[in-house]
Amino acid sequence: MRLDAILRVVVKLMLPFMLLFSLYVQFHGELGPGGGFQAGVIAAGMVILYALIFGVREAKRLVPQALVERLVPLGVLIYLGTGLVAMLLGGNYLDYSTLAHDSRHGQEYGIMAVELGVLITVSSSMLAIFYAFVERGR
């Protein structure tokens, strides 16, 4: 792929828009189709596309495997922590209405926190699977 200059330039131009679309899907997921899972898949797809064009070594330099392995449980902990904080504030598990002074704001904050945890877990899990499959063939 090193000799395919047009493909490399086009991918470099596409990557910021893929990231922007992933963030759009993440932050507008509660208003329409989308959310953490879809945004995580798009973000991981962006790194996988980078790896396919520029090589896995470059992708691992951009997103190291050690970081990916730490992010998988971090996303789960964010999801779990959101529910535990709601319980500590007197509500039920994942009852977001206790997270803010107003029930509506609490619902928004809780959904955003849970969706962030899902984004982190899904994107890092997909990258961990991709890295495992790539290393398997060597």
HUBELRA-V626018 format. One record per residue. N is the residue number from 0. RES is the residue in one letter. PHI is phi in whole degrees, 0 to 359 (none if undefined). D_LAST is the distance of its C-alpha to the last C-alpha in Angstrom with 2 decimals. Layout:
BEGIN
{{N,RES,PHI,D_LAST} {N,RES,PHI,D_LAST}}
END
This chain:
BEGIN
{{0,M,none,18.12} {1,R,294,19.65} {2,L,270,22.63} {3,D,267,23.56} {4,A,294,26.05} {5,I,296,27.98} {6,L,298,25.10} {7,R,295,24.05} {8,V,292,27.70} {9,V,297,28.31} {10,V,294,25.39} {11,K,298,26.64} {12,L,285,30.05} {13,M,283,28.95} {14,L,303,27.09} {15,P,297,30.34} {16,F,288,31.98} {17,M,295,29.19} {18,L,295,29.60} {19,L,297,33.36} {20,F,294,33.23} {21,S,299,31.13} {22,L,293,33.82} {23,Y,298,36.53} {24,V,297,35.19} {25,Q,295,34.91} {26,F,275,38.40} {27,H,244,40.20} {28,G,292,38.58} {29,E,281,41.67} {30,L,265,43.88} {31,G,196,42.06} {32,P,297,38.84} {33,G,134,35.87} {34,G,134,35.14} {35,G,296,32.37} {36,F,295,30.05} {37,Q,296,30.27} {38,A,295,30.09} {39,G,295,26.98} {40,V,294,25.23} {41,I,295,26.40} {42,A,296,25.32} {43,A,294,21.77} {44,G,299,21.76} {45,M,296,22.84} {46,V,291,19.89} {47,I,294,17.45} {48,L,299,19.41} {49,Y,301,19.19} {50,A,293,15.37} {51,L,292,15.40} {52,I,271,17.96} {53,F,257,17.32} {54,G,104,13.59} {55,V,292,11.80} {56,R,300,12.77} {57,E,293,16.31} {58,A,295,16.34} {59,K,289,15.38} {60,R,289,18.13} {61,L,288,20.45} {62,V,231,19.71} {63,P,296,18.07} {64,Q,296,16.20} {65,A,297,19.01} {66,L,294,21.57} {67,V,300,20.08} {68,E,292,20.17} {69,R,278,23.78} {70,L,284,24.90} {71,V,302,24.27} {72,P,288,27.09} {73,L,298,29.16} {74,G,298,29.71} {75,V,294,30.76} {76,L,294,33.07} {77,I,296,34.68} {78,Y,299,35.40} {79,L,297,36.74} {80,G,296,38.67} {81,T,298,40.42} {82,G,293,41.80} {83,L,292,42.82} {84,V,297,44.63} {85,A,298,46.52} {86,M,293,47.55} {87,L,294,48.67} {88,L,271,50.80} {89,G,101,52.63} {90,G,260,50.91} {91,N,277,48.74} {92,Y,298,44.97} {93,L,61,43.64} {94,D,270,47.26} {95,Y,290,46.74} {96,S,296,50.46} {97,T,273,50.91} {98,L,278,48.47} {99,A,214,51.05} {100,H,295,54.81} {101,D,247,54.86} {102,S,301,53.30} {103,R,294,51.99} {104,H,294,50.28} {105,G,299,48.80} {106,Q,298,47.29} {107,E,297,45.73} {108,Y,296,44.32} {109,G,296,42.93} {110,I,296,41.25} {111,M,296,39.69} {112,A,294,38.37} {113,V,295,36.92} {114,E,295,35.35} {115,L,296,33.82} {116,G,299,32.27} {117,V,294,30.91} {118,L,303,29.49} {119,I,295,27.68} {120,T,293,26.34} {121,V,294,25.24} {122,S,295,23.55} {123,S,289,21.69} {124,S,294,20.75} {125,M,296,19.37} {126,L,292,17.33} {127,A,296,16.07} {128,I,295,15.09} {129,F,298,13.40} {130,Y,298,11.43} {131,A,294,10.52} {132,F,293,9.47} {133,V,293,7.42} {134,E,288,5.55} {135,R,296,5.60} {136,G,281,3.81} {137,R,265,0.00}}
END
